[in-house]
Amino acid sequence: MLDVSFGPDRHAKIAYRFRDDVAEAETYGLAAWDGDLMIGAIQYWPCSVAGVKALLLGPLAVAPSYRGRGAAKALVNQSLRLVEDAGLDLVVLIGDPKLYLQYGFTPARGQDLSIDGEPDERVQMKPLTEAGRRATGLVSPGT
Ligand SMILES: CC(C)(COP(=O)(O)OP(=O)(O)OC[C@H]1O[C@@H](n2cnc3c(N)ncnc32)[C@H](O)[C@@H]1OP(=O)(O)O)[C@@H](O)C(=O)NCCC(=O)NCCS
């Protein structure tokens, strides 16, 4: 599903620098199922911004024939609730602002927060605490 959604060369993307050699934050990842067929998934990876513990959201993907029926919305909303309940400070992601605005993400450039090599307009953030709201600087992989 990820190969279909992001292409077989997806491992070359900058986001994978945050996933290679870092253990997934499995507590927050979710999958959507149609019977025993996995039709969507969301994952999170530990990262940090100037000492503030954060999570990088992604990949988020839904199988093509199941798109447009609310699966992604359910995956994002339910997983973000888990992240929020756990008391984490900040969620960041690399993606289209048009897709993530509805979940409360805003462009990180307004806060001087960036991901090395990624255009500013692709970096989105959702602070969950005061520490998250104050986080500035480069996002680094792992804790
Ligand atoms: C993007 C993707 C995950 C959306 O999955 P989906 O299950 O079709 O999304 P939903 O049906 O839950 O849509 C939820 C909302 O997001 C909107 N939306 C969906 N895809 C969008 C996109 N690419 N850009 C902007 N908005 C989008 C929908 O219109 C819907 O809004 P509404 O509730 O106001 O009607 C899916 O198209 C996909 O897997 N694409 C390929 C991988 C990808 O691009 N992932 C995101 C990487 S940043």
PDBQT file of the ligand as one rigid body, heavy atoms in Angstrom, charges set to zero:
ROOT
HETATM    1  C1  LIG A 201      -4.274  11.522   1.351  1.00  0.00    +0.000 C 
HETATM    2  C2  LIG A 201      -5.049  10.248   1.686  1.00  0.00    +0.000 C 
HETATM    3  C3  LIG A 201      -4.391   9.592   2.900  1.00  0.00    +0.000 C 
HETATM    4  C4  LIG A 201      -6.491  10.626   2.028  1.00  0.00    +0.000 C 
HETATM    5  O1  LIG A 201      -7.183   9.441   2.409  1.00  0.00    +0.000 OA
HETATM    6  P1  LIG A 201      -8.797   9.355   2.335  1.00  0.00    +0.000 P 
HETATM    7  O2  LIG A 201      -9.222   8.183   3.159  1.00  0.00    +0.000 OA
HETATM    8  O3  LIG A 201      -9.223   9.416   0.927  1.00  0.00    +0.000 OA
HETATM    9  O4  LIG A 201      -9.207  10.718   3.055  1.00  0.00    +0.000 OA
HETATM   10  P2  LIG A 201     -10.613  11.000   3.740  1.00  0.00    +0.000 P 
HETATM   11  O5  LIG A 201     -11.695  10.374   2.926  1.00  0.00    +0.000 OA
HETATM   12  O6  LIG A 201     -10.558  10.609   5.182  1.00  0.00    +0.000 OA
HETATM   13  O7  LIG A 201     -10.699  12.569   3.612  1.00  0.00    +0.000 OA
HETATM   14  C5  LIG A 201     -10.739  13.388   4.743  1.00  0.00    +0.000 C 
HETATM   15  C6  LIG A 201     -10.759  14.809   4.290  1.00  0.00    +0.000 C 
HETATM   16  O8  LIG A 201      -9.502  15.144   3.670  1.00  0.00    +0.000 OA
HETATM   17  C7  LIG A 201      -9.721  15.704   2.369  1.00  0.00    +0.000 C 
HETATM   18  N1  LIG A 201      -8.611  15.259   1.512  1.00  0.00    +0.000 N 
HETATM   19  C8  LIG A 201      -8.349  13.996   1.135  1.00  0.00    +0.000 A 
HETATM   20  N2  LIG A 201      -7.236  13.957   0.371  1.00  0.00    +0.000 NA
HETATM   21  C9  LIG A 201      -6.789  15.256   0.278  1.00  0.00    +0.000 A 
HETATM   22  C10 LIG A 201      -5.675  15.868  -0.348  1.00  0.00    +0.000 A 
HETATM   23  N3  LIG A 201      -4.774  15.146  -1.059  1.00  0.00    +0.000 N 
HETATM   24  N4  LIG A 201      -5.535  17.215  -0.223  1.00  0.00    +0.000 NA
HETATM   25  C11 LIG A 201      -6.429  17.946   0.499  1.00  0.00    +0.000 A 
HETATM   26  N5  LIG A 201      -7.498  17.399   1.134  1.00  0.00    +0.000 NA
HETATM   27  C12 LIG A 201      -7.674  16.075   1.020  1.00  0.00    +0.000 A 
HETATM   28  C13 LIG A 201     -11.046  15.160   1.948  1.00  0.00    +0.000 C 
HETATM   29  O9  LIG A 201     -11.659  16.010   1.005  1.00  0.00    +0.000 OA
HETATM   30  C14 LIG A 201     -11.815  15.122   3.240  1.00  0.00    +0.000 C 
HETATM   31  O10 LIG A 201     -12.294  16.416   3.557  1.00  0.00    +0.000 OA
HETATM   32  P3  LIG A 201     -13.814  16.620   4.027  1.00  0.00    +0.000 P 
HETATM   33  O11 LIG A 201     -13.965  15.833   5.307  1.00  0.00    +0.000 OA
HETATM   34  O12 LIG A 201     -13.905  18.092   4.236  1.00  0.00    +0.000 OA
HETATM   35  O13 LIG A 201     -14.638  16.081   2.925  1.00  0.00    +0.000 OA
HETATM   36  C15 LIG A 201      -5.072   9.248   0.497  1.00  0.00    +0.000 C 
HETATM   37  O14 LIG A 201      -5.545   9.922  -0.633  1.00  0.00    +0.000 OA
HETATM   38  C16 LIG A 201      -3.715   8.658   0.171  1.00  0.00    +0.000 C 
HETATM   39  O15 LIG A 201      -3.334   7.614   0.727  1.00  0.00    +0.000 OA
HETATM   40  N6  LIG A 201      -2.964   9.311  -0.741  1.00  0.00    +0.000 N 
HETATM   41  C17 LIG A 201      -1.616   8.868  -1.114  1.00  0.00    +0.000 C 
HETATM   42  C18 LIG A 201      -0.643   9.018   0.039  1.00  0.00    +0.000 C 
HETATM   43  C19 LIG A 201      -0.577  10.453   0.547  1.00  0.00    +0.000 C 
HETATM   44  O16 LIG A 201      -0.527  11.413  -0.234  1.00  0.00    +0.000 OA
HETATM   45  N7  LIG A 201      -0.563  10.594   1.893  1.00  0.00    +0.000 N 
HETATM   46  C20 LIG A 201      -0.435  11.870   2.557  1.00  0.00    +0.000 C 
HETATM   47  C21 LIG A 201       1.003  12.188   2.613  1.00  0.00    +0.000 C 
HETATM   48  S1  LIG A 201       1.368  13.751   3.258  1.00  0.00    +0.000 SA
ENDROOT
TORSDOF 0
